[in-house]
Amino acid sequence: MKIVKYSHQLGMGGTEKCLQYFLEYHHNAGYKCMYLCRNSALNIFSKYMSISRVYFVAEWLMEIMKRLPMPPNIRLFLSIAKCWLYLKLSLDWRLVDKIFVETITACNLRCPYCPNSLYDRGLIKNTQKMRQELFRKIIDELAELGWCGELMPHSYGEPLLDDRLIEFVRYARSKISGLIINLHTNGELLNVALYKELIDAGVNKFTVTQHLPEPSEGVMKVLEYREKYGAGNITFSYDRLHVITNRVGLVPVKNASREVVCSRTRWPFYMIGIDYAGNVLICCHDYLHEVDVGNVSESKLIDIWNSPGYRKIRRDIAIGKFSLSICKRCKSGEIASSI
């Protein structure tokens, strides 16, 4: 597994100082041992695992430990340690393992649980496309950074409507050989010939979602093809949506959760979006681009990631402070209406 090298070193933040203070004034060797063991484990895991997996493993272990019977002081320590971990990793570029790039805005469907059903942005007659030079700039910068995660050439549009998709995929694959290229599509335009062409260009993962009452004929033929000739190393999923978010309040959901979605997922830590115009999106649900952190046609992506405004957003989310309007409106729930 490729480990991305990044030279950015983080200074000691307020929560880390709080942890240090806690250890200095609690001389019980057990506390210090736990702290040293956690740091050692992170250092060891980092040699063999991507930073994102270190994050999830460490968080999982902390959650388990919190549920075990233990003295209040240790429970407090674990809460502080978890907060410190969030703060530390929220600033680390290596945690980013998913990037979606909107190459086209148009969609061939108008699903009632999608903002495209409420706004004209997704209409084919209003199609906007990302400039080819901009797409290449994004990929070139990612290659320069040594990034090797999951690239998703989509947003709220249907990527198969973009006649340049094959060319884009082939360019991304040529620049970053170990990339996972995940094509999210409604599948209505997919057929066996196109499926084979996409694989040849470099797509190695298909996430196909059924939105119409009946399954796509083209997708069913692709599934038959895979069953007959084998799937190879190509991942292919085909399912309906069951639980969605309300797209930061733009669409209704049933049985909406009471908590903010990112209180569990913390998407801005490990996912970045870029719309057709080059605007960086901190969240895939920011359909209207309400939060502005920068544009990759004007600045480098890594500089935007490390900009004070973007860092503050991630710091706030790390400590459970959801002050952005889109965060306050964001809930998950069941689909309220279907086609």
N, C-alpha and C positions, 0 to 999 in steps of 0.2 A: 504494500500500500504506500502510495507516494505521500511523503510528508513535505508540505510547503514550507520553505524557509523564508522567514521575514525578519528583518533586522530591528523592527520597531520595539523599543523597550519601554515598558510602562513604569511610571514612578509610583511611589507609595501614595495611595489615596486615603481619604478620611476613614473609610471602613477598615482598611488594612491597618491603619494606625490604631484604630479601636481594638482590633484583634491583638496587636502587639501589646497594647496597654493591658488588655485582659490577661495575657500570659505573664506579664511582668508582675502583676499583683495577685496572681493565683499560682502559688508556688507548688501546687500539687503536681508531681511528676507526670501523672496521667494526662493532664491537660496538654503539657508540652509534648508528650509522646504522641498524642493524637495529632497535634499540629504538624510535627516533624514527619510523621508517617504519611499524612495527607500530601505534604509537599513532595516527599520521596516518591509516592505512588504516581503523582502527576508527572514527575520528571521521567520515571521509568515508562509509564504508558505513552508519553509523548514520543518516545523513540520508536514505538511500534504502531501507534495509532494516530489518526488525524486528530487535530485539536478539537474538532466538533464531537468526536466520539469520546475523547477524554472528558469533555464537558458533561455529556449525557451519563457516562458511567459514574463520574464523581457525584453528580446530582442524584442519581439513582441510589448510590450507596448512602448518601446523607439522608435521603428520605427514609430508607430502611432503618438507619440508626435512630432517627427521630421517633420512630414508632416503637422502639424497644424501651423497656422500663429502665430509667436512668435518673440520676439526681438532676434537679432543676438547673444547676450551674452548667452541667455538660449539655443539657438541652439548649440552654442559652448560647453556649459556645457554638453548637452546630448551626443555630440560626444565623449567628454572626458570620460563621465560616461560609455558609451558603450565600449570604448576601455579598460577601467579599468575592466569592467565586463568580457570581453574576457580574459584579462590577469589573472585575479583572478581564473576564472573557468577552464582555460586551464591547470592549475596545479593541479586541484582537482580530485583525483581518483574517487570520487563519481559520477562524470559526465559520466564515462564510463558505458554504458548500453548495448553495443553490442561487443561480442568477437567471431571472427571466427577462427576455428581451422582446419587446413588442415590435415585430417587423411590419405588421399591418393591423389596422383598427377594425376593418370590416368583418362582419360575421353573417353567415347564411341562415341563422336562426334568430328568433326573438323570444327566448325563454322568459316566462314571467318572473322567475327567480333570479334573473340577471339584470343588471343596470342597463344593458343594451335595449331592454324592452321599454325603458322609461326615457332614454335619451337618444338623440339622433347620431351620436358619435359612432355607433356601430353599424349604421346603415351602409350598404354597399355603395350607394350614390355619394356618400360622404367619405369614401375611402382615403385614408392617409397612410403613406408608407414611409418606413425609415429609409433614409438615404443609404445607399450601398457603402459609401465611404465611411459613414458613421458606424455602421455595423462592423466593418473591417477594423476601424480604430478601437472599438470595444474589445474585439477578439485579440488584437495585437497587444493591447495593454494587459489583458489577462494572461497572455502567454509570457509577457515580459515579467510579470509578477510571479510566474511559476504556478499560477492557480490551476487546479485540476479538480473540478467538482462536477456539478450537474447543471448543464445549460439547457434552458427551456425557451425555445423561440416562439413565445406566445404571450398573450395577456388576456384581454376580453374578446379579441378577434379570433377568427378561424385561420390558423396558419396555412392550411392547405389552399386558401384563396390567393396566397402570395406566390406568383409564378417564379419568384427568385429563391424560393425556399431551398431547393436542391443545391443551388449555388452557394447559399449561405452556410448550409450544413457542411458542404464539402470544404469550404474555406476554414470553418471552425475546426473541423477534424484535422486538416493539414497543419494547423498551427498548434493544436493541443491534442496530441494523439491519444492520451488516456482519458479524455473527456467522456462523461456520460451525456449524451444528447437525448433528452426526453421530449418527445413530441406529444403535447396535449392537444387533442382534437375531438370534435363531436363525431367524427368518422363518416359523415354523410358523403364526403367526397373521396373517401378512401377506396381503393380497389387493389387487386393483387399486383398489377403492373406498377402502380405508384408505390405500393408497399416495398416491392423489390428495389425500385429505384432509390427510395429513401434509405434503405439499408445499405445499398451500394455507396451512397453519398456519405454515410456515417452515422445515421440514427441507430441507436442500439436500445432504445426504450420507447414504447408507445403507451400512453395513458389515454385510453379512448372512453368517453363518457356518452352513454345513450341518453338523449334528451327527448326524442320523439316516442310516441306510443309503441311503435313497432321497431324492432332492431334494424340497423342499416344492412341492406343487402350486400353492399361492398365489404363491410366488416365481417359478415358471416362467411363470405367467400375467402377472406383472408384467414379466418380461423380454420376453415376447412383446408386451406393450403398449408398452414402450419402443422396441422394434424397429419397430413399426408406426407409432407416432405421434411418435417422436423422444424423445431423452433430455433435451433442453433443457440447462439448466445444472446438472442434478442428477447427482451422482456416485453410482454404484451398483456395489458389488462383491459377488460371491457366490463363496465358496470354502470349502474345508475347512481345519481346523487341521492343521498338520504339525509345527511346532516350537512348544513352549510352555515356560513355566517350571513348576517343581514347586510353585508357589503357596506359596513359603517353606517347603517341606518337607511340605506337607499332602497332596500327591498324587505318585505315582511317575512318573518319566520314564525313557526309555531313552537310553543313551549321553549321560549328563549331562555338561555342561561342567565343567571344573575351576575356572573362574573365577566370581566373583560377577557376576551379570548386570549390576548397576549400574556395574561397572568399565568397561563399554563404553557403556551407555545413559545412565547418570546421570539417570534419570527424575525424582528429586525436584527437579532444577533447573528443570524446565519443565512438570511435571504436578502437579496437586493433585486430590485426591479428597475428596468429602464424602458421608458415609453418611446414611441416612434420618433418623437422630437428630441430625444436625448435626455429628458428629465429623469433624474434618479428618484425612484419611489421607495420609501422606507417600508412599504407594506403592499402586498398584492391586492388588497381591498380598497386602496386609495384610487378609486376609479376616476375621480374628478381632479386628481393631482392637487389636493388641498394643502399638502405639506411640501414646501419647497426647500430642498437641501443642496441643489446644484444641478448642473447640466453637463453631460460628458462631451458635448460638442465644444464646450468652452473650457473645461478643466479635466484633469485626469481623474479616473474613477477612484483611485487610492487617495488622492488629495481630498475628494469630496467625502469619502469615508472617514478621513481623519480631521475633517473640518470641525470647528468648535460647536456649531449648531447641531450637526449630526451626532457628534459624541455626546452632547447633552441629552438628546432624545434617548439614546441607548442607555445612558446612565440612569435617567429617570425611570425607564422601564425596568432596569435591573433592580431598583429598590421598590418597585411596585407603585411608582408614581405615574399615573396615566393622565397627564394634563392636556394632551392634544385632543382637539375636538373629535377627530376620527376615532381615537381610542375610547373616548367616553361613550360614543354611540355604538361601538362594535360588540355584538353578541352573536352567539351561535344558537342554532335551533334546527327544527325540522322544516322541510320544504312546505311552504304554506299553500302553494298552488302549482300545478304542473300543466304541461301542454295537453 
